Amino acid sequence: MIPESVRQQVFGELGRPPEAVKLLGGYSDNVFEIERAPGNPIVVKILDHTVTPREHTRSELEWLSYLGACDVHAIRPMDVEPAKYLHQVSGPFYYILYHKAEGVHADLKDENVWNPLLFVKWGEAMGKLHLCAQSYKAVYPRPHWQEHTLFRQNLLRADSFLSEKWRGYQREFKLLSATKEEFGLIHGDLHSHNFLLDNGRLTVIDFGDSEYHWYDYDIAITIYHMAQTIPEGAGRRMAVLEFFEAFMKGYHGVNPRIASVDRINYFIDYRHLYSYTYHSIYSEPGTLNEAQTSYLAQMRQSLEEGGPCLGFSLT
């Protein structure tokens, strides 16, 4: 969590009192909206260098700038001074600013919004992003999958089951082919809360998890998290398959790369392990409510039982 004293320092530098700031979210409640002038809102993200190194953020901002020149609708970083995007505050903390993207999050209960037309646009956005990534040459490279803290640090030594699962995926990943058509810079978290809609235009946000990985993993992440929005039951499989069909229609409409359904299924199960592990390790002790604790227990049970985490595979 970001200390209150750091928040107040950032808001003070930006000339706004804390009561005039709106919390937008972030895993650590570290993303805010500030209106510096009437009708001119900006987004502020406060980061801890010990958690998110400045080099990591600098590489994200470089990637975003490239996407803007590549006709990908994505959030745009903002410099207060020419070419200055990172702003230091107390201790290890710093902040960055973004132009606030127009739009709202998709309403999953509104059939006029949550429908195949949206799913096609969603697929188009990812397809464009992957196509753009194939020509991207970074000055400040984003991390590769094996550099993730869950692979690099011995965080799982107390849990032999999880530790062995992670080592197994690590061995298998090293055997996967990784051509430029298969492997590159991905978004890494393009679920329904990481884009905004404005009069039919979709803008992608939150690139903090972007990394070099397989493009099919990016697709699998979207499928996995979309499936979590659907209650288990007889209609879940059909809803996910219909989503997948519309999403891939949009993807292939802008990107000729042929995705591997078998590999997407494989990465959906990997994402399940990743999500369980991440929340188990990084959730603040005592912050999970009863429902969240129960959900994690169900995830653990499904991992131990094996089989497709969704209860079915894509066909």
C-alpha positions in Angstrom: 0.0 0.0 0.0 1.1 3.6 -0.6 1.6 5.5 2.6 -0.9 8.4 3.2 2.0 10.8 3.6 3.3 9.9 0.1 -0.2 10.4 -1.4 -0.5 13.8 0.2 2.9 14.8 -1.1 2.0 13.8 -4.6 -1.4 15.5 -4.5 0.3 18.6 -3.1 2.8 18.7 -5.9 -0.1 18.6 -8.4 -1.9 21.4 -6.6 -4.9 19.4 -5.4 -6.1 18.6 -1.9 -6.8 14.9 -1.1 -10.5 15.4 -1.0 -10.4 16.6 -4.6 -8.8 13.3 -5.7 -10.8 10.2 -6.9 -9.4 6.7 -6.4 -9.6 4.7 -9.6 -8.1 1.5 -8.3 -4.9 -0.5 -8.9 -3.8 -3.6 -7.1 -2.4 -1.4 -4.3 -5.0 1.4 -4.5 -2.4 3.5 -6.2 -4.2 4.9 -9.3 -6.1 8.2 -9.0 -7.9 10.8 -11.1 -7.2 14.5 -10.6 -8.8 17.4 -12.3 -5.9 20.0 -12.5 -8.2 22.4 -14.3 -11.9 22.4 -15.0 -12.6 19.7 -17.7 -9.0 18.6 -17.8 -8.7 15.3 -15.7 -5.5 13.4 -15.6 -4.6 10.0 -14.2 -1.9 9.6 -11.5 -0.2 6.3 -10.7 2.1 6.2 -7.6 4.7 3.5 -7.6 7.3 2.0 -5.2 10.7 1.5 -6.8 11.3 -1.6 -4.7 8.2 -3.2 -6.2 8.1 -1.6 -9.6 11.6 -0.4 -10.6 11.9 2.9 -12.5 13.5 1.0 -15.4 10.4 -1.2 -15.6 8.1 1.9 -15.8 10.3 3.7 -18.3 10.1 0.7 -20.6 6.3 0.7 -20.3 6.1 4.4 -21.2 8.4 3.8 -24.2 6.1 1.0 -25.4 3.0 3.1 -25.0 4.5 5.9 -27.1 5.3 3.4 -29.8 1.7 2.1 -29.7 0.4 5.6 -30.2 2.4 5.9 -33.4 1.1 2.4 -34.5 -2.6 3.3 -34.5 -3.3 1.3 -31.4 -5.8 3.1 -29.2 -4.1 3.0 -25.8 -3.7 5.3 -22.8 -1.1 8.0 -23.4 1.6 9.0 -20.9 1.9 12.7 -20.0 5.1 14.8 -19.4 4.9 17.8 -17.2 8.3 18.9 -18.4 9.7 18.0 -21.9 10.6 14.3 -22.0 10.1 14.0 -18.2 7.7 11.3 -17.3 8.9 9.9 -13.9 8.6 12.2 -10.9 10.4 11.4 -7.6 8.8 11.8 -4.2 9.8 10.6 -0.7 12.0 7.5 -0.3 11.5 4.8 -3.0 8.2 6.3 -4.3 7.6 8.1 -7.6 4.7 8.8 -9.8 3.7 9.1 -13.4 0.9 10.9 -15.2 -1.4 9.8 -18.1 -3.9 11.7 -20.2 -7.2 10.4 -19.0 -8.8 8.2 -21.7 -12.4 9.0 -22.6 -14.9 6.3 -21.9 -16.3 3.9 -19.3 -15.8 0.3 -18.4 -18.0 -2.2 -20.2 -21.2 -3.1 -18.3 -21.3 -6.9 -18.3 -25.1 -6.8 -17.5 -26.0 -4.6 -20.5 -26.7 -6.7 -23.5 -26.5 -3.6 -25.7 -22.8 -3.4 -24.6 -21.7 -6.9 -23.6 -22.3 -8.7 -26.9 -20.4 -10.1 -29.9 -19.8 -6.7 -31.4 -17.8 -5.7 -28.4 -16.0 -9.0 -28.4 -14.9 -8.5 -32.0 -13.6 -5.0 -31.1 -11.7 -6.5 -28.2 -10.1 -9.0 -30.4 -9.2 -6.3 -32.9 -7.4 -4.3 -30.2 -5.3 -7.3 -29.2 -4.6 -8.3 -32.8 -3.3 -4.7 -33.6 -1.2 -4.7 -30.4 0.5 -8.0 -31.4 1.0 -6.9 -35.0 2.6 -3.7 -33.7 4.8 -5.7 -31.3 6.4 -7.6 -34.2 8.1 -4.5 -35.4 8.9 -2.9 -32.0 12.6 -2.3 -31.2 12.9 -1.2 -27.6 15.6 1.0 -26.1 14.3 0.1 -22.7 13.1 -3.5 -23.0 10.2 -4.9 -21.1 10.9 -8.0 -19.0 10.8 -11.5 -20.4 8.5 -14.1 -18.8 11.4 -15.8 -17.0 12.3 -12.5 -15.2 8.9 -12.5 -13.3 9.4 -12.5 -9.6 7.4 -15.7 -9.3 10.1 -17.4 -11.4 13.1 -15.6 -10.1 12.5 -15.6 -6.3 12.1 -18.6 -4.1 8.7 -17.4 -2.9 7.1 -20.9 -3.0 9.7 -22.9 -1.0 7.1 -23.5 1.8 4.6 -25.0 -0.7 6.1 -28.0 -2.4 3.0 -28.6 -4.6 3.0 -25.0 -6.1 6.8 -25.0 -6.3 6.8 -28.2 -8.5 3.9 -26.8 -10.7 5.9 -23.7 -11.4 9.1 -25.6 -12.1 7.2 -27.8 -14.5 5.9 -24.9 -16.5 9.4 -23.3 -16.5 10.8 -26.5 -18.0 8.0 -26.7 -20.6 8.2 -23.0 -21.6 11.8 -23.5 -22.5 10.8 -26.2 -25.0 8.1 -24.1 -26.8 8.9 -22.7 -30.2 9.2 -18.9 -30.0 9.3 -17.4 -33.5 8.6 -13.7 -34.0 5.1 -14.7 -35.1 4.5 -16.6 -31.9 6.4 -14.7 -29.3 6.7 -11.0 -28.5 5.5 -8.1 -26.3 2.0 -8.7 -24.9 -0.4 -6.7 -22.8 -0.5 -9.3 -20.1 -3.8 -8.5 -18.5 -6.4 -7.5 -21.1 -9.5 -8.4 -19.2 -12.8 -6.4 -19.3 -11.6 -3.8 -16.7 -8.5 -2.9 -18.7 -10.2 -1.1 -21.6 -12.6 1.8 -21.8 -15.5 2.3 -24.3 -16.4 5.7 -25.8 -19.0 5.8 -28.6 -17.9 2.5 -30.0 -14.1 3.2 -29.6 -12.1 0.9 -27.4 -9.0 2.2 -25.6 -6.6 -0.2 -23.9 -5.3 0.8 -20.5 -3.0 -0.6 -17.7 0.1 -2.0 -19.4 1.9 -2.6 -16.1 2.0 -6.4 -16.7 3.2 -6.2 -20.3 6.1 -8.5 -20.9 7.7 -10.7 -23.6 5.7 -13.9 -23.8 3.7 -16.0 -26.2 0.9 -14.1 -28.0 -1.3 -17.1 -27.4 -0.9 -16.5 -23.6 -2.2 -13.0 -24.1 -5.3 -14.5 -25.7 -5.6 -17.1 -23.0 -5.5 -14.4 -20.3 -8.5 -12.7 -21.8 -10.4 -16.0 -22.2 -9.7 -17.0 -18.7 -10.8 -13.8 -17.0 -13.9 -13.5 -19.2 -14.9 -17.0 -18.2 -14.6 -15.9 -14.5 -17.5 -13.5 -15.1 -19.9 -16.4 -16.0 -21.4 -18.5 -13.2 -20.6 -22.2 -13.5 -23.5 -24.1 -15.1 -24.8 -25.5 -18.3 -24.5 -22.3 -20.3 -20.9 -21.4 -19.3 -19.2 -23.5 -21.9 -21.4 -22.1 -24.8 -20.9 -18.5 -23.6 -17.1 -18.9 -23.5 -17.0 -20.6 -26.9 -19.2 -17.9 -28.4 -16.9 -15.2 -26.9 -13.8 -16.9 -28.2 -15.2 -17.2 -31.7 -16.2 -13.4 -31.9 -12.9 -12.4 -30.2 -10.8 -14.4 -32.7 -12.9 -13.0 -35.6 -11.8 -9.5 -34.6 -8.2 -10.6 -34.0 -7.8 -12.3 -37.4 -9.5 -9.4 -39.1 -6.4 -7.3 -38.4 -3.7 -9.8 -37.7 -3.0 -12.8 -40.1 -1.2 -14.7 -37.4 -2.7 -18.2 -36.8 -3.3 -18.8 -33.1 -2.9 -22.3 -31.7 -6.0 -23.4 -29.9 -4.1 -26.2 -28.1 -1.6 -23.7 -26.9 -4.3 -21.3 -25.7 -5.9 -24.1 -23.7 -2.5 -24.9 -22.2 -2.0 -21.2 -21.3 -5.5 -20.9 -19.8 -4.5 -23.5 -17.2 -1.2 -21.8 -16.6 -3.1 -18.5 -16.0 -5.2 -20.3 -13.4 -2.0 -21.3 -11.5 -0.6 -17.8 -11.9 -3.7 -16.1 -10.6 -3.9 -18.4 -7.6 -0.2 -18.0 -6.8 -0.2 -14.3 -7.2 -3.1 -13.6 -5.0 -1.9 -16.1 -2.4 1.5 -14.4 -2.2 0.7 -10.7 -2.6 -2.6 -10.3 -0.8 -2.1 -8.3 2.4 -2.6 -10.6 5.4 -6.1 -10.2 6.8 -7.5 -8.2 3.9 -9.4 -11.1 2.2 -13.0 -11.5 3.1 -14.8 -14.8 3.5 -15.9 -15.0 -0.1 -12.4 -14.3 -1.4 -10.8 -16.8 0.9 -13.4 -19.4 -0.2 -12.7 -18.6 -3.8 -8.9 -19.1 -3.4 -9.6 -22.5 -1.6 -11.7 -23.6 -4.6 -8.9 -22.5 -7.0 -6.4 -24.6 -4.9 -8.7 -27.6 -5.0 -9.0 -27.4 -8.8 -5.3 -27.1 -9.2 -4.8 -30.2 -7.1 -7.5 -32.2 -8.9 -6.0 -31.3 -12.4 -7.8 -31.2 -15.7 -9.0 -28.1 -17.6 -9.5 -25.3 -15.0 -12.6 -24.1 -16.8 -14.1 -27.6 -16.8 -13.8 -27.8 -20.6 -11.4 -27.0 -23.4 -11.8 -24.7 -26.4 -12.5 -26.5 -29.6 
